[in-house]
Amino acid sequence: MDEKLLLDTTLECINEITSRYQSSSDIAKKVRTRARSIPEYSFTRGLAYTLVFIASKSGKDLVEIGLKAQKCKDIFDKIDKNDIGSEEKSYAIYGAVLLYIARKLGIVKGDKFEEVVYDIMNSPATEIKMWSVLDWLKRITEAYIHE
């Protein structure tokens, strides 16, 4: 895995969160909470189930934005157009950013949520590669967004 690309892509998204919402905002803090809790959930329940869980909290269409975005900024532009609460928005942002990073790294293919979930279910190697993404996203989010 290209860890420099992982770092660059993760920082691109975290910097977008902190510049758009400020690191002390309710949204930023809730994204930080997702980044801290979801990796453990993924390890115990599996990544495919975890992605479906995230989509159930925010909406599949919002999470799917991460598979189609050309830049991380595009994710936020599209999510911000929706009239949703901060809890739903935090799940949408986290899920879309996670899929955006995975697509940029070539871990997942396709631009449909269902395709990615099925691919993950059929490929244990994909899930293992995503552990690193989950961990980097968690650590960088913790470093840049404070409680």
N, C-alpha and C positions, 0 to 999 in steps of 0.2 A: 504494500500500500504506500502511496506517495504521501508521506506525512507532512511535507511542506505544503502540498495542495490542500490537505485536510486542515492544517493550521490556517492557511490563507483564506479558505472558504468559510471556516468557522468564524474567524475574526471579521470577515466581511459582514456576516449576518449579525454578530453580536454588536459590532460598531453601529450597524443600522438601528438596532434596538435602542442602544444608549443615546444615539443622536436624535432619533425620532421621538422617543418617549421619556428620555432622561433615566439614568440608572436607578434613581430612587422612586420612580413612579410605581403605581399599583400594577400596571401591566408588566413592567420589567421585573418586579419582584415575583409576580405569578409565573412568568416564564422561567425565572430562576428556580422556583419551586418545582416546576415540571422537569427541568434539567436535572434536578437533584433526585427526584423520586422515580422517574420513569425508567432509568437504567435498571434499577433493582427489580421493578415490575417486569421488565423485558427478560431479565435473567431467570425469573421464577415462572413466568407464564409463556414466554416465547415472544419473539419480535413480531410475528404476524398478528398474534392476538393483541399485542400492545398497540400496534398501528390501528387496528379496528377499534380498540378502546379509545384511543385519542380521537379518532374520527367520530365516535359516538358522542364525545363531549363537545365537539366543535362543528361537525359536519364534514362528510367525505369530500365535498367539493372544495372546501377551504384547505384541507390538508393536501389535496391533489395539486394545488397551485404550485407546490414545491417541485413537482415533476415537470412542470411546463415553463417555469421562470427561467429567464436568461441571466438575470442578476438577482441577488438577494433582495434588493430594493423593490423589485417587481412583486415579491411576495407581500410585502407590507403595503404597497400601493393598492393591491387587490383586496387584501383582508380588511384594510381600513375603510373600504367602500361599503362594507356590510355593517348593518346596525345590530351589533351583538354586544353582549356584556363582556366585562374584562375576563371573567373566568373562561368563557367560550373562546375569546380572542387569544388568551394565553395558550390554550390547547392547540388552536389553529396555527398560531405562530410556531410553536415548538414542533408540531408534526410536519408542517410545510418546510421548515428549516432543516429538520432531520432528513427528509426525503430529498431536498435540494442538494445537501451535502453528499448524500449517498449517490445521487445521479451524477454530480460533478466528478466524483471519484470513480465512476463506472461500476459501482457495486450493484446498483439496480438499473434496469433498463425499462423503457416504456414510459408512457405518460398517463396511464390509467391506474387509479388506485387499486382496483381489483387485480390487475395484471401483476403489480408489484407484490401484493399480499400472496398471491398464488406462487409467484416465483420464490419468495422467501420460504414459504412452506415446503417447497420442493427442493430447496438448496440449503442444507446445513452450513455450507461454506459461506454463503451470503450472510447468514445470521452471525457467524463468527467474525467476519470482517466488520460487521456493524457494531460489535462490542467496542472496538477502538473509537469509532465515530461517537457513540454514546458517551464514552468516557471523556474524550477530548471536549465535546460539547458541554458536558457537565463542568469540567474543571475551568474552562475558559469563561463560562457563564458565571461561575462562582467568583472568579477573579475580577470580572468587569462589572457585575451587578451585585450590590451589597444589600443585606437584609435591612 
